[in-house]
Structures are given as C-alpha cells and as structure tokens.
Amino acid sequence: MKLNHKHFFALFIMVFFLACNNKPKPAAPVKNPEKTVMDSVNKNEESIAGFYETQPDPENTGECKISVEILKEKNGYRYFLKTKLRELKGIATFTANESGEKYIVLEGIEWDEYEGDISKEEESDSVSDTNAKELEIPVGIGASYVKDTLTIQNYGNSMNSYTKISECDRKYILLIRK
C-alpha cells in the first residue's frame, strides 16, 4: 500500500508542476481589423479634398483647360467643375476598392456622347433592329485617384464609343492638385 501512495504522490507532484509550467502566455494585443480599415479610409478621404487642374501637354496641341475643386463637407464631398464652356457643381463620391485603388465620381454630369458597347450587339436581319431603343447617356464622371492626381478616361474606342467631356480632346485627362 505504501508503494501506491508514493506513486500517487509522485504523480500528483508531476501534474502540479506541469500545470504550473503551462500557464497561458499573455496574448499580444490584436488590432481591430474593422477599425484599421476605417482609419485608412478616413485618411484617404481627407486627402482628396483640394483644387485640381489640367496642365499644358507639349505632345497634345489641343486646348484642355479644366479645373475641379473638391470640398469636404459633413456628409461627404462636393465638387465644382469648370471648363471653357460650362461650370457644374454637385456631389462627389469617393471610394476605395479592396485592392486599394481609389476612385471619385462626379455625380450628375451627363456624358457628351455615348454610342454604347457594340461588342455586345447581336447580329440580326430583323427590320425591328432599325428601330432599336435609344441608348441612355450615362451620368457621372469617374476618375481614379493616385498621389494628388485625378485621371479621367475621356473617350473610348470603336468598340465602345463615348466622350465624357468634349471640351477636351485628350484620351486621359490628368487633373493635378495645386
């Protein structure tokens, strides 16, 4: 019997020491991923406000004088767009996609020309095709935002013909912050 008590006591001591040695290590503080994303989005949003305008392009002889002022307000952003023919104002929507690319949309501006994406047209010999429904002209001009520069793709190609701002004959309108 004495032998069983000794074994039991030895086993108890080993379990006790093992239990003391397996204390959980304090966890390193983990950043809240939602807060991190929100902080970076807020920083991105604050950085887009400012005055942007086109610069002379020595490779392009056409005139393209456009300016956009983006103002931060309580509920978002507002813009003021000025070209040689018009002055427009409205709401600007700023977003960043999952890969980190930043975009701004100048809401309410109707594109100057839009013939649609002809790559999706189906061939048909029907007479009713001549009376096809008219395309709606898109509204809202999107621009990518990188390092204080807004870039608008101003026109498409033969497969998707459009012109967003006809006062400028550049394919890509670069608006640089002042």
Rosetta blueprint (number, residue, H / E / L):
1 M L
2 K H
3 L H
4 N H
5 H H
6 K H
7 H H
8 F H
9 F H
10 A H
11 L H
12 F H
13 I H
14 M H
15 V H
16 F H
17 F H
18 L H
19 A H
20 C H
21 N H
22 N L
23 K L
24 P L
25 K L
26 P L
27 A L
28 A L
29 P L
30 V L
31 K L
32 N L
33 P H
34 E H
35 K H
36 T H
37 V H
38 M H
39 D H
40 S H
41 V H
42 N H
43 K H
44 N H
45 E H
46 E H
47 S H
48 I H
49 A L
50 G E
51 F E
52 Y E
53 E E
54 T L
55 Q L
56 P L
57 D L
58 P L
59 E L
60 N L
61 T L
62 G L
63 E L
64 C L
65 K L
66 I L
67 S E
68 V E
69 E E
70 I E
71 L E
72 K E
73 E E
74 K L
75 N L
76 G E
77 Y E
78 R E
79 Y E
80 F E
81 L E
82 K E
83 T L
84 K L
85 L L
86 R L
87 E E
88 L E
89 K E
90 G E
91 I E
92 A E
93 T E
94 F E
95 T E
96 A E
97 N L
98 E L
99 S L
100 G L
101 E L
102 K E
103 Y E
104 I E
105 V E
106 L E
107 E E
108 G E
109 I E
110 E E
111 W L
112 D L
113 E E
114 Y E
115 E E
116 G E
117 D E
118 I H
119 S H
120 K H
121 E L
122 E L
123 E L
124 S L
125 D L
126 S L
127 V H
128 S H
129 D H
130 T H
131 N H
132 A L
133 K L
134 E L
135 L L
136 E L
137 I L
138 P L
139 V E
140 G E
141 I E
142 G E
143 A E
144 S E
145 Y E
146 V E
147 K L
148 D L
149 T E
150 L E
151 T E
152 I E
153 Q E
154 N L
155 Y E
156 G L
157 N L
158 S L
159 M L
160 N E
161 S E
162 Y E
163 T E
164 K L
165 I L
166 S L
167 E L
168 C L
169 D L
170 R L
171 K L
172 Y E
173 I E
174 L E
175 L E
176 I E
177 R E
178 K L
